[in-house]
Amino acid sequence: MNLIEEIARLHPDDRPAIHDGRRLVTYGELFSSARPVADAIREAAAPLGRRPRVGLHCPNGLDYIILAMGILLADACLVPLAEELTEEERDEIIRTTSLDLIVEGQPQRDGVADYSLITDHRSLGTPPAFPEVAFQSLNPAFIRFSSGTTGSSKGIVLSHESLLARITAANRGMKIGPDDRILWMLPMAHHFAVSIVLYLHAGALTLLESSPTREDILACAEGHQATIIYGSPFHFAQLAADPGDFHWPSLRLAVATAAKLPEATAIAFHQRFGQPLVQGLGIIEVGLSVLNLDAPLEKPGALGRPLPDYEVELRGDDGEPVPDGQPGEFHVRGPGLLDAYLVPWNPDPLDDGFFASGDLVVRDPDGDLTLVGRLKSVINVAGMKVFPEEVEAVLNLHPGVKRSRVIGHDHPQMGQIPTAEIIPSDPGSPPKPVALQRYCREHISAYKVPLRYKFVDKIPLTASGKVRRH
């Protein structure tokens, strides 16, 4: 089963698929552009005699969609290489996933997607640290790293079947269809396989607005009568602060995900546009399993209730369910959960079908769930996930740093920002924060770089000598 071929069968060629601000592209035109990409990948990968793993490095936009579809149509496994990655981070993902090819998006030529197919990158062809036969048996479509591989991200493997199952389950809640026009606001390297693919499968029109300014985003919404918007709390805080008089009458669903939604943002968005802001819990290993469709105005900070196909348990430290009103770790079971972790290889990452998320959640007597914190250490920066272990590994290599701890601090616009506690190698002459920032930027993506630095005498450790997070 190939999910993209399934989409091609579902929709007529003349149905509108993508509007990128310059032109309207139909489903037929989309597939006509993607199939030559697939043919080129098949030809290049033919000597392998197996499904290739293909990296995609391309800016947000129509080209990304065409190239990603081409990779999947070729029956290859797509590995996004996000634009914000440093060369060091990108090379690490190429080695860890044992990529066979890289599709490099190029500037458009005469409005047509252009790309180069890289077969000679120095890191390509690294022997896999996972069993090739077992990997291939999954019918893998997608490998995603939430962060660089030097942190806690293990590489999430999703099959074509799992992708179809999760977008189908998510759409039982969102009910996206051919009449919908969805305004796109998120980075495709992080969300294509679980969002854009859903919109295409549902036959909707996706609106691509390249400008990040709220004025241009709202102009796009008004000009195309957008019905749905799906973004992070950061995006919605920006839109809610717009001083204009456009009230977005066509909007029927606004979904906030990727980080905890501040109640103030939800309230401000409703006051500005007269439409509730619906929070959802989206997890790359799971998909969208919880959505606040029942009480978005009465409980603007709630995650809501599990979608029909999902079962949720909140468990305490002893693994047993906690009573209502008590925080417990969010466990979820349902369709479309991850098929495996890549590194180290784990083809059975679930416990009796349940995924343990690391999120601390409370259930109220009505059955509504509210996110209260994290068991794990991940930091959410404007919808992007940062693993503190990865940042600490970089900081600890600086000659002026003896040891570091990176934690997230709440921020009204960004959700959280990474901050660093530093034990200097020489307490009498600690490194300057600007020098530490510059050093970090050379090795990790800009959004992971700590914005604040505090010099301390000691850092709390666990009994085993690891950095204590809480």
N, C-alpha and C positions, 0 to 999 in steps of 0.2 A: 504494500500500500504506500502511495506517495501522496502526501497531503496537498501539495501544490497542483498535481494533476487532478486531484479531486475538485479543487476550486475551479480549474479550467472547465470541468464537466458541468459544474453547477450553474454557470451564468452565461447569458448570451454575449456575443462579442461586442455588441453595440452599447452595453450597459456602462455608464460612467464609473470609473474606478478611482482615479487619482486626479486632483487638480493641484498643480504645484505653483500657482501664482502666475504662470505664463500660458499654460495650455491645459486643456482637459484631455486625459488619456482614458480610453475605454479598456475594458477587460481584454478585448481582442488585441488591441495595440500593446497592452502590457505583456501579454504572453508572446506576441510576435517579436518583441524586443528581448524577452528573456530566453527564448528557445535557442538562438544562436550562441548565447553565453553558455548554455548547457551543453551544446554540441562541442564547443571548444574545450570545455572541461573534460568531457568524456574522452575526447581524442588525446588530450594531454595525459590523462590518468589511465589510459588503456593498458600500458605496460605493467601497471600495478596488479591487475587481475583481481581487484577488490574495490569496495567503496572507498573513495579518497576522503581525506579530511582537508577541507579547503578554508583558509582564512579569508576574511573580507575586511579590507581597510578602505573606507569610503566615507565622505561627508554625508550628513543628513540630507535627504532629498529623494527625488524620483529615481536617480541613479542607484541609490542604495537598495531601493525596493526591487528594481529590475535585476540587479546583480545577485541579490540574495535569493530571489526566485529562481534565477538561472542555476545557482549552486544547488538548490534543492531539487529542481527539475532534473539535474544531472544525476540524481540519486547520490549526491555527495553529502557529507556531514558538514554543516556550516559552523565555523568558529569565528565569531566577531572579534575584530581587532580594533577596539574603540580609538577614536581620534585623539582622545586626551592622554592615551598611554605614552609614556616615554619610550625611547628606543630600547632601553634595558627591560622594561616591563613587557613590551611587545615581543622581544626575543625570547623571554622566559615562557610566555604563553605558546609561542611557536614550538619551542623545544618540548614543553610539557605535554602538549597535545599531539606531538609527532606529526605536524602538518606535512602534507604532500605538495600542496600548491597554495599560492596566495593570489587572490584577485584584488588588484589595486585600482580603485576608481580614479579616473582622470577627469579634468575639466570637460564639460560637454562640448561636443563639436556639432554645430548645426542642429542643436536641440536633441541629439541622439546620444544615448549613454555610451561612454568610451571607457576603456579599461585596459590594463596590461595584465597578462598572466605570468606570474613570477614562478619559475621552476628552479632557480639557482641561488636562492637566499641561503646564506651561510648556515642558518639554523634548521633548514628544511631537512627532512629525512632522519632526524634523530631517532634512534631505536626507541620504540615505545616502552614506557615503564608500566604498561598495563597489558593484559592478554589480548592480542589482536583478534583471535577467533571469537572470544567471548564478547568483545566490543562489537564486532560486526554482527553477531547474532541478535543484537538488540534492534536492528533496523534504525540506527541512530540518525537523527536529523540535525541535532543541535548540541553544541557544547558551550556552556557559558561559565565564565569566571566572574564573580561579583567584584573582584578586586584583582590586584596582582597576585601571582601564585606564591610569592614569598610570605604571604600572610596566612590566614586561616581558610581561604577559599579552596575547595577541593576539586572544583570542576564538576558542573552538573550536566549529566548526559540525559537527553530527552529523545525518545523515538518519535517517528511520525505518528504512531498510534496514540502516544501519550499527549502529544501536542493537540491532536484532534479531540481527544477526550476532554482535555482541560478547557479548550476554547468553547467547546459545546456546552460544558457545564457552566462556565462563566456567563455564557450568553443566555442561559435560562433565567439569569437575574437581570442582565442589562437589556435583553430583548432587542438587540440591534438587527436591523433589516435593511432591505434595498432602499427604503425611503429616507434613511438616515444619512446625515452629512457630519462627519466627525472631524473636529479640529484637532490637529496633531501638535503636541507640545513637548514631547519627550525625546531623548536621544535614541535613535534607531538601533544602535549597537547594543543597547541594554534592553530594548522592549519590542523589537521587530517580531520575534517569533511567537510572542504571546499576546500581542496587541494588533499590529498591522495585519498579521495572518488571520486573526479573528474577524477584522473588518472585511477583509477580502472574502473570507469564507461566507460571511453573512450577506455579501452583495452590496455593501454600503459604499459610499463615496468618501474618500479620505482627503481632507484639505491640508495641504502642506504650506505653512507660513514660515518663511525663512527668517523673518525679522523677530528678534526677541522682545521688542518693545510692546507694551500693552496696547498702545494706540494702533499699531499695525495688526496685532492679533485680533483686536475687537473690530477693526475695519474688515478683516477677512471674515469674521463671524457674521457681520452685518451684510456684507456683499453676497455671501453664499448661503445665508440663512442656516448657519450651523445648528444642528440639533443636539449634538453631544460633544462634551469636552472631557478629556481624561488626562490628568496631570498630577503634579506634586503639590503639597500645601504651599510651597514657595511660589509656584505659578499663580495659584488662586489668591494669595495675599497681594500680589502685584495687581491682578485684575480688579480686586475688590477696592483698591485705592484709586481707581480711575475716576477723575472728576467730570467726565463727559456725561452726556444724556442718553446714550444708547442703552436700552434696557433688555435687549436680547430676547424678544418675544418668542423666537423659534426654539430656544433652548428647552430640552425636555429632561436631560440628564447630565449632571456634572459630577464626576467621580474623582475623589482625591485618594491617592495611594502613594506608596514608596516611603512614607514617613508618617509619624503621628500627626494628626490634624489638630491644630490648636482651635479651641472653641471660638476664640475671638475671630479667627479667619473664617470659620464657617458662618458665624453670625454676620460678619461684615459682607461676605459674598451674598448672603440671602437679602440683606438690606439693600445692597447695590443693584441686584438683578432680579429679585423677587423669586428666585429659584433655590431650593435647598441644595446644599453641598453634601453629597453622599460620600462618606468615608468607606473605604474597603481595605481589607488586609491582603495585599499581594506579596507572595513569596516566590522566588524563582524556582524553588524545589516543588512548589505546590500549584502555583497559579493564583487566581482570585477565588477564594473559598468563602469569604465573609463580606457582606455588603449591608450598609445601613439604609435599607429601602423602607423600613417600617416606621422609623421615628427620627428622621434626619433633623426635624425642627425641634422636637421635644428633647432630643439627646444629641446635640450637634457634635459632641466629642466622641460618640460611641462608634465602634466598628460595626455594630448591628448584629445580625444573626447569620448562621451558616446558610449558604445557598442549598437548594433542595438535595443535591447529590452528595453533600458532605456531612460527616459526623465529627463533632468536636468534643474533646475532653480536656478539662483543665486539671492538671495533676500537681500534687505537692512534691516535696523532696523525697518522700517515700514511694512515689510512683502511683499513689492512690488519688482518686478524684477529690477535689476540695469542695466545700460547700459554697453556695451562692454568697457573694460578698467578700470572699477570700481570694487573693491572687494565686493563680496556678499557672504552670507552664502550658502554653497552647500546643495541643496535639491534634492533628487533623488526619482524617482518612477519607478517601474518595477518589474520583477519576483524575487521571493526568498527573499523578505525582511522579517525581523523578524516577528514572529507570536505574541509575547507578551514579556513584561518585567515581571520578576518573583517577584522582591521585590523593591518597593511595586507592587502588582499585577496590571498589565495594559494590558488587551487584545486588546486594540485599540491604539497602540503607534504612529500611522501615522496620518498625516493631509491630508485628501483627497488622501490618497495613497502615499504621499510624506514623506520621512524621512529627518529630519533636522540634518545634520551631525556635525555642529559646526566648520567645516572647512571653512576658508576664501579663496575664489577662484576667479580668474579673467579670463574672456573669451576674447580672442583677436578677431580681425575682421575675421580671418579664421575659427573661431569656436573652437580653441584649448584652453583648460583650463590649468591654472597654479595655483598651491597651493602657497598661500602667508602667511598663518598663521592659527591660531586657535582662535575661539571664546571661546572654552572650555579650560580647564586648563591641559588636559592630556599631559604628557611628553613622548616622544618616545625615548627609550634607546635601540639602536641596534635592532630595530624591536619589542621590548617589551614595553607595555604601563604601565605608572606609573601615578596613581592619586595622586596629591600632598596632597589632603585632608587626604588620608590614612597615608601618611608619617608624616604629621603635627600632626595627632592624636596620633601617637607614641611619637614624640619628645615632645609634650606638657605634657606628663606624666612624663618626666624626672624631678627630683626635681630641677635641675639647670636651667630649661627652664620656663620662664614666658609665652612666646608666640613665635610662629614660623611661617615662611612663606617659602614654598618650590616652587621653580620655575625651569624651564628648561633653560640651557644654551647650545648654539650650540657647537658641538664638531665635528672635521673633520672626525673622524673614527666612533664614536658611534652614530652620529646623534644629540643627546642631552644627557646631563648628569644632574641629579638632584642636585641642590645646595640649601642650607638652610640659611635663615636669622633668627637670634636668638635674642630675648630680654632675657637676662639672669635674673634669679631670684635675683641674687646678682651681680650688675654691677661691683663691686670691685673684685669679684672672679668668673668669668665666667667658665663654665665647659670646659674641654679640648676637642677639636674636636675629638681626637682619642677615648675619652670616649663616646662621642655622637654616633660615628660610631659603636662602640662596642655594645652600648645599642640598636641601631636600628637593628643591625644584629640578635639580640636575638628575635626580634618580627616580622620582615618583611624580604622578600627575598632580597638577596644581591644586585640585580640590582636596587632595589628601594632606597637603602641607599644613602643619599647625599654624594658626594665626596668633596664638599667644604662647609665651614661654615663661616658666617660673623656675627659678633656681632653688633647689632644696638640698637639705643635708642627707635625707634618706627617702627611700621609696618603699611603701609597704609591700611585703612579699608573703606568699603562702608558705605553708610548712614545707613544701617541696621546692621552694626557692623561685617560684614563678611570680610575676607581677600580679599583685592583688588588684582586681578591677572594681570591687565594691567595698 
